[in-house]
């Protein structure tokens, strides 16, 4: 009797154990790779959350790894939908570095070239990928800052791992420890789009190359039930195979499609969104793709509800509240991997100091400023919570680029210099580890050159050299060249001249309050102006107005936060300049010391995504001796990077209005009728003459006005622009045409 009773007790206990084990069946979630199509994962996650399904483990590859890591770190499907709906994928993917975050040298060096190619060992090279992935890294690190300290991914709110591919061996690598941000960047490093990621002494690329749906690895973690979301491509029919990329994609899909024939059958709840109309870069259709993920999830609603009923245990949920910090306190700064570049150079670009609070947006600007130097192939950083202080320790791993020479090219046409082809060679580490040298040679109607050399010392005083030569033929105002007596004698308003200007500068530059660039230096200028117009006959030599070498000291203060040089939608700019001329060669026999001060400022703002307004004002004056006229202000024309004191002024041709002082205001309305196509309406107003600040003329109604209607296309060559301008005083219109970046 006792034996029978014991047997019943044993059977009952066994049944209870089995029931308990059934109730504790673990649910795993696997998310496949698929680029932009992976946004459908978010829709499926929204359904999973809404039904109350609890997930015990998450696995993913590529985009599935990114979405999966965010979900595992505590974000809900709804939160992910909001985050990615507002994301600027163009900037995140292509590393479109904001202009305002670049240093002045990098900005000036970048905004005139259409093509830039590495050039080492006398061979042109192509970049390893379209993007370094720096913007993506910055974006993901900020989203994952709340789990930044967790290096064992099984300790996340939901345990997680992802798959990458070892590029050297072709084998898969399971990433489940270390830096979460770096790991998912490696898993999503799509070849040719993102450069490979160096991690754990391996070179890693997209895990989809070897395993785009890691269901076996997930089940090995003890998962009994697998929910899978598959966003991979299916095979195309013959009518869809119309191009070489289509054929290559089809060949690449043979393996993954064959794998999924097996893996889909091993998936308990298999969710397959119908996203065949989208591809891996269809990020602009995020809303539609997420919606398709929701529809696919709802199709499996019954199966998902069954998972909720089958378990009663309390598993890890999404109770962790992710946070996105607007600012952080930086305590210690650790920089690893520096060999050629100094710590001060890196910190100067980052605009980062220890024991300071910095906004996250300014931190990203500093990182972009460092990346814009192209001195580093990789910049990976972590923010570690300080044990003894409130805030974070900033730990960065840098890999210096081996390429130090670049060839760059550009083309340009305008009404002053006419056509030109630009060839540039840029060399880094020419004489010192943190220097850069750049030589532009312009071949065309007017041969020019521009040489720049900078020893960049970050927050400390940087040392620079500039040398440029400009040459053009133009009818210019006779008042710039002649005094009143001479002007009355010749009886000409304009004189056809050839102007040659060579300017050489040595300067020191530093940053003030992290935003302003202050430069002080010495300048040599050789200015030659001659004309055939006033020659006595054809056999005489050209009449020479100017053939003088000038020596001067100068100071400049610059601020420029415009988001675009040519079509700004936001930002401010300021440029102040003071030149004191101390010496002139024998041609200018009546020379006495004089100074020229000038400043301009602007403010751009947007009324909508398509409509922007830019307001500007500028002015300048001469003090001291005023007999040297050839360096006076000369208004007229349209353009950028004009030499000396030539000021663009719509409605008048180049160098039409002259005087030793001027004031000017301008306003432009830019309507982007569709992407990169701009319709502009502009106006400018000015007073220019001798001594207008003494006579009070600067504060009267404008003597000169000009208006313009323009159309522009923003291309990789630079802006292609046409402007019809009109001046009421002249009662005459004039066209200005520009092709390409100004140089």
Residue pairs with C-beta under 8 A, 6 or more apart in sequence:
22 310
23 310
23 311
23 312
23 313
24 311
24 313
25 224
25 225
25 310
25 311
26 56
26 57
26 222
26 223
26 224
26 225
26 315
27 53
27 54
27 55
27 56
27 57
27 223
27 224
27 225
27 226
27 227
27 307
27 311
28 55
28 56
28 57
28 58
28 59
28 218
28 219
28 221
28 223
28 225
28 226
28 227
29 48
29 55
29 57
29 58
29 59
29 68
29 71
29 226
29 227
29 228
29 229
30 58
30 59
30 60
30 64
30 213
30 214
30 215
30 218
30 226
30 227
30 228
30 229
30 267
31 38
31 41
31 58
31 59
31 60
31 61
31 63
31 64
31 65
31 67
31 68
31 228
31 229
32 38
32 60
32 61
32 62
32 64
32 208
32 212
32 213
32 228
32 229
32 230
32 231
32 232
33 60
33 61
33 62
33 63
33 64
33 65
33 187
33 188
33 206
33 207
33 208
33 212
33 231
33 232
34 40
34 62
34 63
34 64
34 231
34 232
34 233
34 275
34 280
35 62
35 63
35 190
35 279
35 280
35 281
35 282
36 63
36 89
36 278
36 279
36 280
36 281
36 282
36 283
36 285
36 286
36 289
37 63
37 231
37 273
37 275
37 278
37 279
37 280
37 282
37 289
38 62
38 63
38 64
38 66
38 67
38 231
39 63
39 67
39 84
39 283
39 286
39 289
39 290
39 293
40 229
40 231
40 273
40 275
40 289
40 290
40 292
40 293
40 296
41 63
41 64
41 67
41 68
41 229
41 231
41 293
42 67
42 77
42 80
42 81
42 84
42 290
42 293
43 77
43 81
43 273
43 289
43 290
43 291
43 292
43 293
43 294
43 295
43 296
43 297
44 77
44 229
44 271
44 273
44 293
44 294
44 296
44 297
45 67
45 71
45 76
45 77
45 80
45 293
46 77
46 78
46 81
46 290
46 293
46 294
46 297
47 77
47 294
47 297
47 298
47 300
47 301
47 304
48 55
48 77
48 227
48 297
48 304
49 76
49 77
49 78
49 318
50 77
51 301
51 304
51 305
51 308
52 308
53 227
53 304
53 307
53 308
54 308
54 311
54 315
54 316
54 317
55 71
55 158
55 227
55 315
56 158
56 159
56 223
56 315
56 316
57 158
57 159
57 160
57 218
57 221
57 223
58 68
58 69
58 71
58 72
58 158
58 159
58 160
59 68
59 160
59 161
59 162
59 163
59 214
59 215
59 217
59 218
59 221
60 66
60 67
60 68
60 69
60 160
60 162
60 163
60 187
60 214
61 162
61 163
61 187
61 206
61 207
61 208
61 211
61 212
61 213
61 214
62 187
62 188
62 190
62 206
62 207
62 208
62 212
63 188
63 231
64 162
64 229
64 231
65 162
65 163
65 183
65 184
65 187
65 188
65 207
66 140
66 184
66 187
66 188
67 80
68 160
68 162
69 144
69 160
69 162
69 180
69 183
69 184
70 80
70 83
70 143
70 144
71 77
71 80
71 158
71 318
72 153
72 156
72 157
72 158
72 159
72 160
73 144
73 146
73 147
73 156
73 157
73 160
73 180
73 320
73 322
74 146
74 147
74 157
74 318
74 319
74 320
74 321
74 322
75 83
75 143
75 318
75 322
76 318
79 322
81 290
83 143
84 286
84 290
85 286
85 287
85 290
87 139
87 283
87 286
89 283
89 284
89 286
90 96
90 283
91 135
92 135
92 136
92 139
93 131
93 135
93 136
93 193
93 281
93 283
94 130
94 131
94 135
95 131
95 132
95 133
95 134
95 135
95 371
96 135
97 135
97 368
97 371
97 372
98 365
98 368
98 563
99 107
99 562
99 563
99 564
99 565
100 365
100 560
100 561
100 562
100 563
100 571
101 364
101 365
101 366
101 368
101 369
101 372
102 110
102 368
102 369
102 372
103 349
103 369
103 372
103 373
103 456
104 509
104 517
104 558
104 560
105 436
105 452
105 454
105 456
105 464
106 369
106 372
106 373
107 560
107 565
108 452
109 426
109 438
109 452
110 372
111 565
111 741
112 410
112 422
112 440
112 718
112 741
112 742
112 743
113 408
113 409
113 410
113 422
113 424
113 741
114 409
114 410
114 411
114 716
114 717
114 718
114 740
114 741
115 408
115 409
115 410
116 406
116 407
116 408
117 124
117 125
117 126
117 406
117 407
117 408
118 124
118 125
118 126
118 127
118 403
118 405
118 406
119 125
119 405
119 406
119 407
119 425
120 402
120 403
120 404
120 405
124 407
125 403
127 195
128 195
128 196
129 191
129 192
129 193
129 194
129 195
129 196
130 192
130 193
130 194
131 193
131 194
131 195
132 194
132 195
132 371
132 377
132 378
133 185
133 189
133 194
133 195
133 197
134 367
134 368
134 371
134 379
135 368
136 185
136 188
136 194
137 181
137 182
137 185
137 380
138 364
138 367
140 181
140 184
140 185
141 148
141 181
141 381
141 382
141 383
142 324
142 325
142 360
143 322
143 324
144 180
144 181
145 323
145 324
145 325
145 383
146 320
146 321
146 322
146 323
147 156
147 157
147 180
147 320
148 180
148 382
148 383
148 384
148 385
149 384
149 385
150 156
150 180
151 177
151 178
151 179
152 176
152 177
153 159
153 160
153 161
153 175
153 176
153 177
153 180
153 183
154 160
154 176
156 180
157 316
157 317
157 318
157 319
157 320
158 316
158 318
159 221
159 316
160 176
160 180
161 174
161 175
161 176
161 214
161 217
161 221
162 174
162 175
162 176
162 183
162 184
162 187
162 207
162 214
163 172
163 173
163 174
163 175
163 187
163 207
163 210
163 211
163 214
163 217
164 172
164 173
164 175
164 183
164 186
164 187
164 189
164 197
164 199
164 204
164 205
164 206
164 207
165 171
165 172
165 173
165 204
165 205
165 206
165 207
165 208
165 209
165 210
166 172
166 173
166 202
166 203
166 204
167 196
167 203
167 204
167 205
168 202
168 203
170 209
170 210
171 210
172 207
172 210
172 211
173 202
173 204
173 207
174 214
174 217
175 183
175 186
175 187
175 199
178 199
178 200
179 199
179 380
179 382
181 382
182 197
182 199
182 380
183 199
185 194
185 197
186 197
186 199
186 204
186 205
186 207
187 204
187 206
187 207
188 194
188 206
189 195
189 196
189 197
189 204
189 205
189 206
190 205
190 206
190 208
190 280
191 205
191 206
191 209
194 206
195 377
195 378
196 203
196 204
196 205
197 203
197 204
197 205
197 378
198 204
198 378
198 399
207 214
208 256
211 217
212 232
212 256
212 259
213 228
213 230
213 232
213 256
213 259
213 260
213 263
215 226
215 228
215 263
215 266
215 267
216 263
216 266
218 226
219 226
219 266
225 268
225 269
225 307
226 266
226 267
226 268
226 269
227 267
227 268
227 269
227 271
227 304
227 307
228 263
228 264
228 267
228 269
228 270
228 271
229 271
229 273
229 293
229 296
230 260
230 264
230 270
230 271
230 272
231 273
231 275
232 253
232 256
232 257
232 260
233 249
233 253
233 256
233 276
234 253
234 257
234 276
235 250
235 253
235 254
235 257
236 246
236 249
236 250
240 246
241 247
241 250
264 270
264 272
268 303
269 300
269 303
269 304
269 307
270 300
271 293
271 296
271 297
271 299
271 300
272 296
273 289
273 292
273 293
273 295
273 296
274 292
274 295
274 296
275 289
275 292
278 285
278 288
278 289
282 289
297 304
325 360
326 359
326 360
326 361
327 357
327 358
327 359
327 360
328 357
328 358
328 360
328 363
328 383
328 391
328 392
329 356
329 357
329 389
329 390
329 391
329 392
330 352
330 353
330 354
330 355
330 356
330 357
330 358
330 391
330 392
330 393
330 394
331 354
331 355
331 386
331 389
331 391
331 392
331 393
331 394
332 354
332 386
332 393
332 394
333 347
333 352
333 354
333 393
333 394
333 396
334 393
334 394
334 395
334 396
335 343
335 346
335 347
335 396
335 398
336 395
336 396
336 397
336 398
337 397
337 398
337 399
337 400
338 346
338 398
338 400
339 400
340 400
340 429
340 433
340 434
341 375
341 400
341 433
341 434
342 433
342 434
342 457
342 458
344 457
344 458
344 459
344 460
345 434
345 456
345 457
345 458
346 370
346 396
346 398
346 458
347 353
347 458
347 459
348 456
348 457
348 458
348 459
348 460
348 511
349 366
349 369
349 370
349 373
349 458
350 363
350 366
350 367
350 369
350 370
351 362
351 365
351 366
351 369
351 511
351 514
352 358
352 363
352 366
352 394
357 391
367 379
367 381
370 376
370 379
371 379
373 456
374 401
374 406
374 428
375 400
375 401
375 428
376 398
376 399
376 400
376 401
377 399
377 400
377 401
377 402
378 397
378 398
378 399
379 396
379 397
379 398
379 399
380 396
380 397
381 394
381 395
381 396
381 397
382 394
382 395
382 396
383 392
383 393
383 394
383 395
384 392
384 393
384 395
385 391
385 392
385 393
386 392
386 393
404 427
404 428
404 429
405 425
405 426
405 427
405 428
406 424
406 425
406 426
407 423
407 424
407 425
408 422
408 423
408 424
408 425
408 426
409 421
409 422
409 423
409 424
410 421
410 422
410 424
410 717
410 718
410 740
410 741
410 743
411 419
411 420
411 421
411 422
411 717
411 739
411 740
412 419
412 420
412 422
412 442
412 718
412 738
412 739
412 740
412 741
412 742
412 743
413 419
413 420
413 737
413 738
413 739
413 740
414 638
414 639
414 736
414 737
414 738
414 739
414 742
415 637
415 638
415 653
415 654
415 736
415 737
416 472
416 474
416 637
416 639
416 654
417 442
417 444
417 445
417 446
417 448
417 472
418 444
418 445
418 446
418 472
419 444
419 445
420 442
420 443
420 444
420 445
420 446
420 448
420 743
421 442
421 443
421 444
422 440
422 441
422 442
422 743
423 440
423 441
423 443
424 438
424 439
424 440
424 441
425 438
425 439
426 436
426 437
426 438
426 439
427 436
427 437
427 438
428 435
428 436
428 437
429 435
430 436
430 437
430 453
432 455
434 455
434 456
434 457
435 453
435 454
435 455
435 456
436 453
436 454
436 456
437 451
437 452
437 453
438 450
438 451
438 452
438 453
439 449
439 450
439 451
440 448
440 449
440 450
440 451
440 743
441 448
441 449
442 448
442 449
442 450
442 743
446 470
446 471
446 472
446 473
447 471
448 468
448 469
448 470
448 471
449 467
449 468
449 469
450 466
450 467
450 468
450 469
450 743
451 465
451 466
451 467
451 468
452 464
452 465
452 466
453 464
453 465
453 466
454 462
454 463
454 464
454 465
454 509
455 462
455 463
455 464
456 462
457 463
459 510
459 511
460 510
461 508
461 509
461 510
462 508
462 509
462 510
463 507
463 508
464 505
464 506
464 507
464 508
464 509
464 519
464 521
465 504
465 505
465 506
465 507
466 503
466 504
466 505
466 507
467 502
467 503
467 504
467 505
468 501
468 502
468 503
468 643
469 500
469 501
469 502
470 499
470 500
470 501
470 502
470 643
471 498
471 499
471 500
471 501
472 498
472 499
473 496
473 497
473 498
473 499
474 496
474 497
474 499
474 654
474 655
475 494
475 495
475 496
475 497
475 653
476 494
476 495
476 497
476 499
476 634
476 654
476 655
476 656
477 493
477 494
477 634
477 655
477 656
477 657
477 658
478 487
478 490
478 492
478 493
478 494
478 495
479 487
479 629
479 658
480 629
480 630
480 632
480 634
480 655
480 658
481 495
481 497
481 529
481 545
481 546
481 629
481 630
482 490
482 545
482 629
483 629
490 534
492 533
494 656
495 531
495 533
495 534
496 531
496 532
496 533
497 529
497 530
497 531
497 533
497 545
498 529
498 530
498 531
498 542
499 527
499 528
499 529
500 526
500 527
500 528
500 529
501 525
501 526
501 527
501 528
501 643
501 644
502 525
502 526
503 523
503 524
503 525
503 526
503 643
504 523
504 524
504 525
505 521
505 522
505 523
505 524
505 554
506 521
506 522
506 523
507 519
507 520
507 521
507 522
507 554
508 519
508 520
508 521
509 517
509 518
509 519
510 517
510 518
511 517
511 518
512 518
512 557
515 559
515 561
516 557
516 558
516 559
516 574
517 556
517 557
517 558
517 559
518 555
518 556
518 557
519 554
519 555
519 556
519 557
519 558
520 553
520 554
520 555
520 556
521 553
521 554
521 555
522 551
522 552
522 553
522 554
523 550
523 551
523 552
523 553
523 554
523 579
524 549
524 550
524 551
525 549
525 550
525 551
525 552
526 548
526 549
526 550
527 546
527 547
527 548
527 550
527 630
527 631
527 644
528 544
528 546
528 547
528 548
529 544
529 545
529 546
529 547
529 630
530 542
530 543
530 544
530 545
530 547
531 542
531 543
531 545
532 542
532 543
533 543
534 543
535 541
535 542
535 543
544 587
545 630
546 587
546 588
546 630
547 587
548 584
548 585
548 587
548 588
548 591
548 630
549 584
549 585
550 581
550 583
550 584
550 585
550 631
551 581
551 582
551 583
551 584
552 579
552 580
552 581
552 582
553 579
553 580
553 582
554 577
554 578
554 579
554 580
555 577
555 578
556 575
556 576
556 577
556 578
557 574
557 575
557 576
558 574
558 575
558 576
559 572
559 573
559 574
559 575
560 571
560 573
560 574
560 575
561 571
561 572
561 573
562 568
562 570
562 571
562 572
562 573
562 602
562 604
563 569
563 570
563 571
563 604
565 640
566 640
566 712
566 714
566 718
566 719
567 612
567 670
567 672
567 678
567 712
567 714
567 719
568 602
568 604
568 612
568 614
569 604
569 605
569 606
569 612
569 670
570 604
570 605
570 606
570 612
571 603
571 604
572 601
572 602
572 603
572 604
573 600
573 601
573 602
574 599
574 600
574 601
574 602
575 599
575 600
575 601
576 597
576 598
576 599
577 597
577 598
577 599
578 595
578 596
578 597
579 595
579 596
579 597
580 593
580 594
580 595
581 593
581 594
581 595
581 596
581 628
581 631
582 593
583 591
584 591
584 628
588 628
590 627
591 625
591 627
591 628
592 624
592 625
592 627
593 624
593 625
594 622
594 623
594 624
594 625
594 626
594 628
595 622
595 623
595 624
596 620
596 621
596 622
596 631
596 645
597 620
597 621
597 623
598 618
598 619
598 620
598 621
598 633
598 645
599 618
599 619
599 620
600 616
600 617
600 618
600 619
601 616
601 617
601 618
602 614
602 615
602 616
602 617
603 614
603 615
603 616
604 612
604 613
604 614
604 615
605 612
605 613
606 612
606 613
607 613
609 672
610 671
610 672
610 673
611 669
611 670
611 671
611 672
612 669
612 670
612 672
613 667
613 668
613 669
613 670
614 667
614 668
614 670
615 665
615 666
615 667
616 665
616 666
616 667
617 663
617 664
617 665
617 666
618 647
618 662
618 663
618 664
619 661
619 662
619 663
619 664
619 698
620 633
620 645
620 661
620 662
621 660
621 661
621 662
621 692
621 693
622 632
622 660
622 661
626 660
626 690
626 691
629 658
629 660
631 644
631 645
632 645
632 658
632 659
632 660
633 645
633 647
633 658
633 659
633 660
633 661
633 662
633 688
634 645
634 646
634 647
634 654
634 655
634 656
634 657
634 658
635 646
635 647
635 648
635 649
635 652
635 655
635 656
635 657
635 658
635 662
635 664
635 686
635 688
635 704
636 647
636 648
636 649
636 652
636 653
636 654
636 655
636 656
636 657
637 646
637 648
637 649
637 652
637 653
637 654
637 655
637 656
637 736
638 648
638 650
638 708
638 723
638 725
638 736
638 738
639 648
639 736
639 738
639 742
640 648
640 742
641 742
641 743
642 648
646 654
646 655
647 662
647 664
649 656
649 657
649 664
649 684
649 686
649 704
649 706
650 666
650 682
650 683
650 684
650 706
650 707
650 708
650 723
650 725
650 736
651 684
651 704
651 705
651 706
651 707
651 708
651 725
651 726
651 727
651 730
651 734
652 704
652 706
652 727
652 730
652 734
653 734
657 686
657 688
657 704
658 688
659 688
659 689
659 690
659 692
660 690
660 691
661 688
661 689
661 690
661 691
661 692
661 693
661 698
662 686
662 687
662 688
662 689
662 692
663 686
663 687
663 688
663 692
663 698
664 684
664 685
664 686
664 687
664 688
665 684
665 685
665 686
665 702
666 682
666 683
666 684
666 685
667 682
667 683
667 684
668 680
668 681
668 682
668 683
669 680
669 681
669 682
670 678
670 679
670 680
671 678
671 679
671 680
672 678
672 679
673 679
676 713
676 714
676 715
677 711
677 712
677 713
677 714
678 710
678 711
678 712
678 713
678 714
679 710
679 711
680 708
680 709
680 710
680 711
680 712
680 723
681 707
681 708
681 709
681 710
682 707
682 708
682 709
682 710
682 723
683 705
683 706
683 707
683 708
684 705
684 706
684 707
685 702
685 704
685 705
685 706
686 702
686 703
686 704
686 705
687 697
687 698
687 700
687 702
687 703
687 704
688 703
688 704
689 695
689 697
689 703
692 698
697 703
703 729
704 727
704 729
705 727
705 728
705 729
706 725
706 726
706 727
707 725
707 726
707 727
708 723
708 724
708 725
708 726
708 736
709 723
709 724
710 721
710 722
710 723
710 724
711 721
711 722
712 719
712 720
712 721
712 722
713 719
713 720
713 721
717 739
717 740
717 741
718 739
718 740
718 741
718 742
719 738
719 740
719 741
720 738
720 739
720 740
721 736
721 737
721 738
721 739
722 735
722 736
722 737
722 738
723 735
723 736
723 737
724 733
724 734
724 735
725 733
725 734
725 735
725 736
726 732
726 733
726 734
727 734
